[in-house]
């Protein structure tokens, strides 16, 4: 996907959305995608855990490939959630960067809480 955008990626994910009520914005479609995201994020963490446990904290080429694959799955679910909810993923990304830049300018990147 040379020159890919989030909008183009979201559109491409529709071709492989084969869950119940896919592309409908239904509660079942949203629930499926949210749960899928949680599962895939867990797989990213589990793969990295194996770097620590099995690979002496060395990210081998095999683990790197596994992690990239799992991150791709996370990205797919993020795209599907935004699409099912009718949200513009590019707008979400822009708003997130604006929020983080504001926190950096105000020197509140560290810490916790949504209202920093």
PyMOL commands that set and color helices and strands:
alter all, ss='L'
color gray80, all
select helices_A, chain A and resi 6-16+27-54+61-85+89-105
alter helices_A, ss='H'
color red, helices_A
deselect
rebuild
show_as cartoon
